[in-house]
Amino acid sequence: MNTTEIEFPKLKQGADATPCRYSLHELEKRLDESLKSFQEKSFCTSNELRKRHPRCK
């Protein structure tokens, strides 16, 4: 048994049961939002996010 099966036993049912699936319409909408934010330069790099939200020790 791998760690995914241990942590999420319902996922063992198969690929159709995965919780992170987009419909085609949802995916197109999300991609459009991402492109728009990129064009408007309203995004952060990973380093900028790490500076804003440092990991707890």
Secondary structure, DSSP 4 states (H G I P E B T S, - for coil): --HHHHH-GGGGG-GGG-S----HHHHHHHHHHHHHHHHTT----HHHHHHHSPPP-
